[in-house]
Amino acid sequence: MRESMRARHSRSRTEETYCQWVRRYILFHQKHHPADMGEPDINTFLTHLAVKDKVSASTQNQALSAILYLYRHVLGRDVGDLGDVIRARMPKRLPVVISPGEVKAVLDHLDGD
C-alpha cells in the first residue's frame, strides 16, 4: 500500500492515515486478508463506524476512501455497490450570514443610535 501511494506521489500524512484505516479494517474482520473480503465486509465496517463508534461523516468518508484505494490501486479489484452502508450524519450548520430582512428586523427592535 505504501509503495503504491508513494508511486502516486501521495502526501506522507495521507499515506499514514490510509494505512491506519486499512489496518483497522483488517483487525475489525479478525485479520482476514482484504483480498478474501468484499462489499459486504466493507459495508459492515463502515456501518460499525457510524453506529457503534459514532464517527463523523467526514471520518467515515476518509475510511471509505482508504479502503477504496486499497481495493482499486493495491489489489486491482473494483468494489461493487456499497448502497447498504449506514452513513454517519452530517452536522446541521447554522447560517453564517443573515439575510437583509433579518438585519432589518433586528434594527427595527433597537432604540437610539
N, CA, C and O atoms as a GROMACS GRO file, in nm:
protein
  452
    1MET      N    1   0.083  -0.118   0.000
    1MET     CA    2   0.000   0.000   0.000
    1MET      C    3   0.088   0.125   0.000
    1MET      O    4   0.065   0.219  -0.076
    2ARG      N    5   0.189   0.125   0.087
    2ARG     CA    6   0.278   0.241   0.095
    2ARG      C    7   0.351   0.264  -0.037
    2ARG      O    8   0.362   0.378  -0.083
    3GLU      N    9   0.400   0.158  -0.099
    3GLU     CA   10   0.470   0.171  -0.226
    3GLU      C   11   0.380   0.230  -0.333
    3GLU      O   12   0.421   0.317  -0.411
    4SER      N   13   0.255   0.183  -0.336
    4SER     CA   14   0.160   0.233  -0.434
    4SER      C   15   0.133   0.382  -0.412
    4SER      O   16   0.126   0.459  -0.508
    5MET      N   17   0.117   0.421  -0.287
    5MET     CA   18   0.088   0.562  -0.258
    5MET      C   19   0.209   0.650  -0.288
    5MET      O   20   0.193   0.763  -0.334
    6ARG      N   21   0.328   0.599  -0.262
    6ARG     CA   22   0.447   0.678  -0.292
    6ARG      C   23   0.467   0.692  -0.442
    6ARG      O   24   0.509   0.797  -0.490
    7ALA      N   25   0.435   0.586  -0.516
    7ALA     CA   26   0.446   0.593  -0.662
    7ALA      C   27   0.349   0.696  -0.720
    7ALA      O   28   0.374   0.753  -0.826
    8ARG      N   29   0.238   0.719  -0.650
    8ARG     CA   30   0.138   0.817  -0.695
    8ARG      C   31   0.160   0.953  -0.631
    8ARG      O   32   0.076   1.042  -0.644
    9HIS      N   33   0.273   0.970  -0.562
    9HIS     CA   34   0.312   1.096  -0.501
    9HIS      C   35   0.210   1.147  -0.399
    9HIS      O   36   0.182   1.267  -0.392
   10SER      N   37   0.156   1.056  -0.321
   10SER     CA   38   0.064   1.095  -0.213
   10SER      C   39   0.143   1.158  -0.100
   10SER      O   40   0.261   1.128  -0.081
   11ARG      N   41   0.079   1.246  -0.026
   11ARG     CA   42   0.144   1.307   0.089
   11ARG      C   43   0.170   1.202   0.196
   11ARG      O   44   0.094   1.105   0.207
   12SER      N   45   0.274   1.220   0.273
   12SER     CA   46   0.310   1.122   0.375
   12SER      C   47   0.200   1.110   0.481
   12SER      O   48   0.177   1.001   0.534
   13ARG      N   49   0.134   1.220   0.513
   13ARG     CA   50   0.026   1.215   0.613
   13ARG      C   51  -0.093   1.137   0.560
   13ARG      O   52  -0.157   1.063   0.635
   14THR      N   53  -0.123   1.151   0.432
   14THR     CA   54  -0.231   1.074   0.370
   14THR      C   55  -0.196   0.927   0.372
   14THR      O   56  -0.279   0.842   0.404
   15GLU      N   57  -0.072   0.896   0.338
   15GLU     CA   58  -0.025   0.757   0.340
   15GLU      C   59  -0.042   0.697   0.479
   15GLU      O   60  -0.094   0.586   0.493
   16GLU      N   61   0.001   0.769   0.579
   16GLU     CA   62  -0.009   0.719   0.716
   16GLU      C   63  -0.154   0.698   0.758
   16GLU      O   64  -0.187   0.595   0.819
   17THR      N   65  -0.239   0.792   0.727
   17THR     CA   66  -0.381   0.784   0.764
   17THR      C   67  -0.449   0.668   0.693
   17THR      O   68  -0.523   0.593   0.755
   18TYR      N   69  -0.426   0.654   0.562
   18TYR     CA   70  -0.487   0.544   0.487
   18TYR      C   71  -0.441   0.409   0.540
   18TYR      O   72  -0.520   0.316   0.553
   19CYS      N   73  -0.313   0.398   0.570
   19CYS     CA   74  -0.262   0.271   0.623
   19CYS      C   75  -0.324   0.238   0.758
   19CYS      O   76  -0.351   0.122   0.787
   20GLN      N   77  -0.347   0.339   0.840
   20GLN     CA   78  -0.413   0.315   0.969
   20GLN      C   79  -0.556   0.268   0.950
   20GLN      O   80  -0.602   0.180   1.023
   21TRP      N   81  -0.628   0.326   0.854
   21TRP     CA   82  -0.765   0.284   0.829
   21TRP      C   83  -0.770   0.141   0.776
   21TRP      O   84  -0.856   0.063   0.816
   22VAL      N   85  -0.678   0.108   0.688
   22VAL     CA   86  -0.675  -0.029   0.634
   22VAL      C   87  -0.642  -0.128   0.746
   22VAL      O   88  -0.698  -0.237   0.751
   23ARG      N   89  -0.553  -0.089   0.834
   23ARG     CA   90  -0.519  -0.175   0.948
   23ARG      C   91  -0.642  -0.198   1.036
   23ARG      O   92  -0.669  -0.310   1.078
   24ARG      N   93  -0.716  -0.091   1.065
   24ARG     CA   94  -0.838  -0.104   1.146
   24ARG      C   95  -0.941  -0.194   1.077
   24ARG      O   96  -1.008  -0.274   1.142
   25TYR      N   97  -0.952  -0.179   0.946
   25TYR     CA   98  -1.044  -0.262   0.868
   25TYR      C   99  -1.008  -0.409   0.880
   25TYR      O  100  -1.095  -0.493   0.901
   26ILE      N  101  -0.881  -0.441   0.866
   26ILE     CA  102  -0.834  -0.580   0.873
   26ILE      C  103  -0.853  -0.634   1.015
   26ILE      O  104  -0.901  -0.746   1.032
   27LEU      N  105  -0.818  -0.557   1.115
   27LEU     CA  106  -0.835  -0.602   1.254
   27LEU      C  107  -0.982  -0.619   1.289
   27LEU      O  108  -1.018  -0.709   1.365
   28PHE      N  109  -1.067  -0.534   1.237
   28PHE     CA  110  -1.211  -0.545   1.261
   28PHE      C  111  -1.264  -0.680   1.213
   28PHE      O  112  -1.354  -0.738   1.274
   29HIS      N  113  -1.208  -0.729   1.104
   29HIS     CA  114  -1.252  -0.856   1.046
   29HIS      C  115  -1.159  -0.971   1.086
   29HIS      O  116  -1.135  -1.063   1.007
   30GLN      N  117  -1.107  -0.966   1.208
   30GLN     CA  118  -1.025  -1.072   1.266
   30GLN      C  119  -0.907  -1.112   1.177
   30GLN      O  120  -0.878  -1.230   1.160
   31LYS      N  121  -0.840  -1.014   1.122
   31LYS     CA  122  -0.717  -1.029   1.044
   31LYS      C  123  -0.734  -1.110   0.916
   31LYS      O  124  -0.639  -1.173   0.868
   32HIS      N  125  -0.854  -1.110   0.859
   32HIS     CA  126  -0.872  -1.172   0.727
   32HIS      C  127  -0.808  -1.082   0.623
   32HIS      O  128  -0.808  -0.960   0.636
   33HIS      N  129  -0.753  -1.144   0.521
   33HIS     CA  130  -0.688  -1.067   0.414
   33HIS      C  131  -0.794  -0.994   0.333
   33HIS      O  132  -0.897  -1.053   0.301
   34PRO      N  133  -0.771  -0.868   0.298
   34PRO     CA  134  -0.870  -0.792   0.221
   34PRO      C  135  -0.907  -0.856   0.088
   34PRO      O  136  -1.018  -0.838   0.039
   35ALA      N  137  -0.815  -0.932   0.028
   35ALA     CA  138  -0.846  -0.998  -0.099
   35ALA      C  139  -0.955  -1.103  -0.082
   35ALA      O  140  -1.025  -1.137  -0.178
   36ASP      N  141  -0.971  -1.154   0.041
   36ASP     CA  142  -1.073  -1.255   0.069
   36ASP      C  143  -1.205  -1.193   0.113
   36ASP      O  144  -1.302  -1.264   0.140
   37MET      N  145  -1.209  -1.061   0.120
   37MET     CA  146  -1.331  -0.992   0.163
   37MET      C  147  -1.385  -0.909   0.047
   37MET      O  148  -1.319  -0.893  -0.056
   38GLY      N  149  -1.505  -0.858   0.066
   38GLY     CA  150  -1.566  -0.780  -0.042
   38GLY      C  151  -1.661  -0.675   0.010
   38GLY      O  152  -1.647  -0.626   0.122
   39GLU      N  153  -1.760  -0.642  -0.074
   39GLU     CA  154  -1.854  -0.535  -0.044
   39GLU      C  155  -1.927  -0.552   0.089
   39GLU      O  156  -1.937  -0.456   0.164
   40PRO      N  157  -1.979  -0.672   0.121
   40PRO     CA  158  -2.049  -0.686   0.249
   40PRO      C  159  -1.958  -0.655   0.369
   40PRO      O  160  -2.003  -0.599   0.469
   41ASP      N  161  -1.832  -0.692   0.358
   41ASP     CA  162  -1.738  -0.667   0.468
   41ASP      C  163  -1.708  -0.518   0.481
   41ASP      O  164  -1.695  -0.466   0.592
   42ILE      N  165  -1.698  -0.449   0.368
   42ILE     CA  166  -1.677  -0.304   0.370
   42ILE      C  167  -1.800  -0.237   0.431
   42ILE      O  168  -1.787  -0.148   0.515
   43ASN      N  169  -1.919  -0.280   0.388
   43ASN     CA  170  -2.043  -0.225   0.443
   43ASN      C  171  -2.050  -0.244   0.594
   43ASN      O  172  -2.086  -0.151   0.666
   44THR      N  173  -2.016  -0.362   0.640
   44THR     CA  174  -2.021  -0.391   0.784
   44THR      C  175  -1.927  -0.300   0.861
   44THR      O  176  -1.965  -0.246   0.965
   45PHE      N  177  -1.805  -0.281   0.810
   45PHE     CA  178  -1.708  -0.197   0.878
   45PHE      C  179  -1.753  -0.051   0.883
   45PHE      O  180  -1.748   0.012   0.988
   46LEU      N  181  -1.798   0.002   0.769
   46LEU     CA  182  -1.839   0.142   0.764
   46LEU      C  183  -1.964   0.166   0.848
   46LEU      O  184  -1.976   0.271   0.911
   47THR      N  185  -2.056   0.072   0.848
   47THR     CA  186  -2.175   0.083   0.932
   47THR      C  187  -2.137   0.081   1.080
   47THR      O  188  -2.192   0.157   1.160
   48HIS      N  189  -2.042  -0.006   1.115
   48HIS     CA  190  -1.994  -0.012   1.254
   48HIS      C  191  -1.935   0.123   1.296
   48HIS      O  192  -1.959   0.169   1.408
   49LEU      N  193  -1.860   0.185   1.207
   49LEU     CA  194  -1.801   0.315   1.239
   49LEU      C  195  -1.909   0.419   1.270
   49LEU      O  196  -1.896   0.497   1.364
   50ALA      N  197  -2.016   0.418   1.192
   50ALA     CA  198  -2.122   0.517   1.210
   50ALA      C  199  -2.208   0.487   1.332
   50ALA      O  200  -2.241   0.578   1.408
   51VAL      N  201  -2.243   0.360   1.352
   51VAL     CA  202  -2.339   0.324   1.456
   51VAL      C  203  -2.272   0.305   1.592
   51VAL      O  204  -2.315   0.364   1.691
   52LYS      N  205  -2.170   0.224   1.598
   52LYS     CA  206  -2.106   0.192   1.727
   52LYS      C  207  -2.001   0.295   1.768
   52LYS      O  208  -2.000   0.340   1.882
   53ASP      N  209  -1.914   0.332   1.675
   53ASP     CA  210  -1.808   0.427   1.708
   53ASP      C  211  -1.854   0.572   1.701
   53ASP      O  212  -1.788   0.662   1.753
   54LYS      N  213  -1.970   0.595   1.637
   54LYS     CA  214  -2.028   0.729   1.623
   54LYS      C  215  -1.929   0.831   1.566
   54LYS      O  216  -1.916   0.942   1.618
   55VAL      N  217  -1.862   0.791   1.459
   55VAL     CA  218  -1.768   0.882   1.394
   55VAL      C  219  -1.844   0.985   1.312
   55VAL      O  220  -1.961   0.965   1.280
   56SER      N  221  -1.779   1.094   1.278
   56SER     CA  222  -1.841   1.196   1.196
   56SER      C  223  -1.849   1.147   1.051
   56SER      O  224  -1.784   1.049   1.013
   57ALA      N  225  -1.927   1.217   0.972
   57ALA     CA  226  -1.942   1.180   0.831
   57ALA      C  227  -1.809   1.192   0.758
   57ALA      O  228  -1.777   1.108   0.673
   58SER      N  229  -1.731   1.295   0.789
   58SER     CA  230  -1.603   1.312   0.720
   58SER      C  231  -1.504   1.201   0.758
   58SER      O  232  -1.424   1.158   0.675
   59THR      N  233  -1.510   1.155   0.882
   59THR     CA  234  -1.423   1.045   0.924
   59THR      C  235  -1.462   0.916   0.853
   59THR      O  236  -1.375   0.841   0.808
   60GLN      N  237  -1.591   0.891   0.842
   60GLN     CA  238  -1.638   0.772   0.772
   60GLN      C  239  -1.599   0.779   0.624
   60GLN      O  240  -1.561   0.678   0.565
   61ASN      N  241  -1.607   0.897   0.565
   61ASN     CA  242  -1.567   0.913   0.424
   61ASN      C  243  -1.418   0.890   0.407
   61ASN      O  244  -1.375   0.834   0.306
   62GLN      N  245  -1.338   0.932   0.504
   62GLN     CA  246  -1.194   0.909   0.498
   62GLN      C  247  -1.164   0.760   0.502
   62GLN      O  248  -1.079   0.711   0.427
   63ALA      N  249  -1.233   0.688   0.590
   63ALA     CA  250  -1.214   0.543   0.600
   63ALA      C  251  -1.254   0.476   0.468
   63ALA      O  252  -1.184   0.387   0.419
   64LEU      N  253  -1.365   0.519   0.411
   64LEU     CA  254  -1.411   0.465   0.283
   64LEU      C  255  -1.308   0.491   0.173
   64LEU      O  256  -1.278   0.401   0.094
   65SER      N  257  -1.253   0.610   0.168
   65SER     CA  258  -1.153   0.644   0.066
   65SER      C  259  -1.029   0.555   0.080
   65SER      O  260  -0.974   0.510  -0.021
   66ALA      N  261  -0.986   0.530   0.202
   66ALA     CA  262  -0.870   0.445   0.224
   66ALA      C  263  -0.896   0.302   0.178
   66ALA      O  264  -0.811   0.241   0.114
   67ILE      N  265  -1.013   0.251   0.210
   67ILE     CA  266  -1.047   0.113   0.171
   67ILE      C  267  -1.063   0.102   0.020
   67ILE      O  268  -1.019   0.005  -0.041
   68LEU      N  269  -1.126   0.203  -0.041
   68LEU     CA  270  -1.140   0.202  -0.187
   68LEU      C  271  -1.004   0.208  -0.254
   68LEU      O  272  -0.982   0.142  -0.356
   69TYR      N  273  -0.913   0.287  -0.199
   69TYR     CA  274  -0.778   0.294  -0.255
   69TYR      C  275  -0.712   0.157  -0.249
   69TYR      O  276  -0.651   0.112  -0.346
   70LEU      N  277  -0.725   0.091  -0.135
   70LEU     CA  278  -0.668  -0.043  -0.119
   70LEU      C  279  -0.718  -0.137  -0.227
   70LEU      O  280  -0.640  -0.204  -0.294
   71TYR      N  281  -0.849  -0.142  -0.244
   71TYR     CA  282  -0.906  -0.237  -0.340
   71TYR      C  283  -0.875  -0.199  -0.485
   71TYR      O  284  -0.841  -0.286  -0.565
   72ARG      N  285  -0.885  -0.073  -0.518
   72ARG     CA  286  -0.866  -0.032  -0.657
   72ARG      C  287  -0.720  -0.029  -0.701
   72ARG      O  288  -0.687  -0.078  -0.809
   73HIS      N  289  -0.632   0.028  -0.618
   73HIS     CA  290  -0.495   0.052  -0.662
   73HIS      C  291  -0.394  -0.050  -0.612
   73HIS      O  292  -0.288  -0.067  -0.672
   74VAL      N  293  -0.424  -0.117  -0.502
   74VAL     CA  294  -0.329  -0.214  -0.449
   74VAL      C  295  -0.368  -0.355  -0.491
   74VAL      O  296  -0.285  -0.432  -0.540
   75LEU      N  297  -0.496  -0.389  -0.471
   75LEU     CA  298  -0.542  -0.524  -0.506
   75LEU      C  299  -0.592  -0.533  -0.650
   75LEU      O  300  -0.611  -0.644  -0.701
   76GLY      N  301  -0.613  -0.420  -0.715
   76GLY     CA  302  -0.659  -0.420  -0.854
   76GLY      C  303  -0.798  -0.476  -0.870
   76GLY      O  304  -0.828  -0.542  -0.970
   77ARG      N  305  -0.883  -0.451  -0.774
   77ARG     CA  306  -1.020  -0.504  -0.774
   77ARG      C  307  -1.118  -0.389  -0.764
   77ARG      O  308  -1.101  -0.299  -0.682
   78ASP      N  309  -1.221  -0.393  -0.846
   78ASP     CA  310  -1.324  -0.289  -0.839
   78ASP      C  311  -1.424  -0.328  -0.732
   78ASP      O  312  -1.466  -0.443  -0.722
   79VAL      N  313  -1.462  -0.229  -0.652
   79VAL     CA  314  -1.561  -0.252  -0.547
   79VAL      C  315  -1.698  -0.224  -0.606
   79VAL      O  316  -1.719  -0.124  -0.674
   80GLY      N  317  -1.790  -0.315  -0.580
   80GLY     CA  318  -1.925  -0.300  -0.635
   80GLY      C  319  -2.009  -0.202  -0.556
   80GLY      O  320  -1.958  -0.101  -0.508
   81ASP      N  321  -2.136  -0.232  -0.543
   81ASP     CA  322  -2.232  -0.144  -0.480
   81ASP      C  323  -2.214  -0.143  -0.328
   81ASP      O  324  -2.211  -0.247  -0.263
   82LEU      N  325  -2.203  -0.024  -0.274
   82LEU     CA  326  -2.194  -0.008  -0.128
   82LEU      C  327  -2.318   0.065  -0.076
   82LEU      O  328  -2.310   0.142   0.020
   83GLY      N  329  -2.430   0.042  -0.139
   83GLY     CA  330  -2.552   0.114  -0.106
   83GLY      C  331  -2.612   0.085   0.029
   83GLY      O  332  -2.692   0.166   0.078
   84ASP      N  333  -2.578  -0.026   0.093
   84ASP     CA  334  -2.639  -0.062   0.220
   84ASP      C  335  -2.570  -0.002   0.341
   84ASP      O  336  -2.606  -0.034   0.454
   85VAL      N  337  -2.472   0.083   0.320
   85VAL     CA  338  -2.397   0.141   0.430
   85VAL      C  339  -2.483   0.242   0.504
   85VAL      O  340  -2.547   0.327   0.442
   86ILE      N  341  -2.484   0.234   0.636
   86ILE     CA  342  -2.548   0.336   0.716
   86ILE      C  343  -2.449   0.451   0.726
   86ILE      O  344  -2.340   0.435   0.780
   87ARG      N  345  -2.488   0.565   0.675
   87ARG     CA  346  -2.398   0.679   0.670
   87ARG      C  347  -2.404   0.758   0.801
   87ARG      O  348  -2.509   0.772   0.863
   88ALA      N  349  -2.289   0.810   0.840
   88ALA     CA  350  -2.284   0.900   0.955
   88ALA      C  351  -2.357   1.028   0.918
   88ALA      O  352  -2.354   1.072   0.803
   89ARG      N  353  -2.421   1.088   1.016
   89ARG     CA  354  -2.498   1.210   0.989
   89ARG      C  355  -2.408   1.331   0.975
   89ARG      O  356  -2.310   1.348   1.048
   90MET      N  357  -2.443   1.413   0.878
   90MET     CA  358  -2.374   1.540   0.860
   90MET      C  359  -2.428   1.637   0.965
   90MET      O  360  -2.548   1.639   0.990
   91PRO      N  361  -2.342   1.716   1.026
   91PRO     CA  362  -2.391   1.810   1.126
   91PRO      C  363  -2.476   1.920   1.062
   91PRO      O  364  -2.450   1.963   0.950
   92LYS      N  365  -2.578   1.963   1.135
   92LYS     CA  366  -2.659   2.074   1.086
   92LYS      C  367  -2.584   2.202   1.118
   92LYS      O  368  -2.546   2.228   1.232
   93ARG      N  369  -2.564   2.282   1.016
   93ARG     CA  370  -2.487   2.404   1.033
   93ARG      C  371  -2.581   2.525   1.031
   93ARG      O  372  -2.673   2.533   0.950
   94LEU      N  373  -2.555   2.615   1.121
   94LEU     CA  374  -2.630   2.740   1.121
   94LEU      C  375  -2.574   2.833   1.014
   94LEU      O  376  -2.454   2.830   0.987
   95PRO      N  377  -2.658   2.914   0.954
   95PRO     CA  378  -2.607   3.006   0.852
   95PRO      C  379  -2.512   3.107   0.914
   95PRO      O  380  -2.532   3.153   1.026
   96VAL      N  381  -2.408   3.139   0.841
   96VAL     CA  382  -2.308   3.234   0.889
   96VAL      C  383  -2.355   3.377   0.862
   96VAL      O  384  -2.326   3.468   0.940
   97VAL      N  385  -2.424   3.398   0.753
   97VAL     CA  386  -2.468   3.531   0.712
   97VAL      C  387  -2.619   3.539   0.728
   97VAL      O  388  -2.691   3.445   0.696
   98ILE      N  389  -2.667   3.653   0.780
   98ILE     CA  390  -2.811   3.669   0.791
   98ILE      C  391  -2.863   3.749   0.672
   98ILE      O  392  -2.790   3.828   0.611
   99SER      N  393  -2.988   3.727   0.640
   99SER     CA  394  -3.047   3.790   0.522
   99SER      C  395  -3.075   3.938   0.549
   99SER      O  396  -3.079   3.980   0.665
  100PRO      N  397  -3.095   4.018   0.443
  100PRO     CA  398  -3.129   4.160   0.462
  100PRO      C  399  -3.257   4.179   0.544
  100PRO      O  400  -3.267   4.273   0.624
  101GLY      N  401  -3.354   4.091   0.526
  101GLY     CA  402  -3.478   4.100   0.604
  101GLY      C  403  -3.453   4.077   0.752
  101GLY      O  404  -3.515   4.141   0.836
  102GLU      N  405  -3.363   3.985   0.783
  102GLU     CA  406  -3.329   3.959   0.924
  102GLU      C  407  -3.254   4.077   0.985
  102GLU      O  408  -3.276   4.111   1.101
  103VAL      N  409  -3.168   4.141   0.908
  103VAL     CA  410  -3.096   4.259   0.956
  103VAL      C  411  -3.196   4.371   0.986
  103VAL      O  412  -3.186   4.437   1.090
  104LYS      N  413  -3.294   4.392   0.896
  104LYS     CA  414  -3.397   4.494   0.916
  104LYS      C  415  -3.478   4.465   1.041
  104LYS      O  416  -3.508   4.556   1.118
  105ALA      N  417  -3.513   4.339   1.064
  105ALA     CA  418  -3.591   4.303   1.183
  105ALA      C  419  -3.512   4.330   1.311
  105ALA      O  420  -3.570   4.375   1.410
  106VAL      N  421  -3.385   4.305   1.311
  106VAL     CA  422  -3.301   4.335   1.428
  106VAL      C  423  -3.293   4.484   1.450
  106VAL      O  424  -3.309   4.531   1.563
  107LEU      N  425  -3.269   4.559   1.343
  107LEU     CA  426  -3.256   4.705   1.355
  107LEU      C  427  -3.387   4.770   1.400
  107LEU      O  428  -3.385   4.870   1.470
  108ASP      N  429  -3.499   4.713   1.360
  108ASP     CA  430  -3.630   4.767   1.400
  108ASP      C  431  -3.652   4.754   1.550
  108ASP      O  432  -3.732   4.829   1.607
  109HIS      N  433  -3.586   4.665   1.615
  109HIS     CA  434  -3.602   4.643   1.758
  109HIS      C  435  -3.503   4.725   1.843
  109HIS      O  436  -3.507   4.718   1.966
  110LEU      N  437  -3.415   4.801   1.779
  110LEU     CA  438  -3.316   4.880   1.851
  110LEU      C  439  -3.367   5.021   1.874
  110LEU      O  440  -3.440   5.077   1.793
  111ASP      N  441  -3.327   5.076   1.986
  111ASP     CA  442  -3.361   5.215   2.018
  111ASP      C  443  -3.234   5.300   2.017
  111ASP      O  444  -3.128   5.250   2.053
  112GLY      N  445  -3.243   5.423   1.977
  112GLY     CA  446  -3.128   5.514   1.980
  112GLY      C  447  -3.036   5.496   1.862
  112GLY      O  448  -3.072   5.439   1.759
  113ASP      N  449  -2.912   5.546   1.880
  113ASP     CA  450  -2.814   5.540   1.772
  113ASP      C  451  -2.758   5.401   1.756
  113ASP      O  452  -2.673   5.378   1.669
   0.00000   0.00000   0.00000
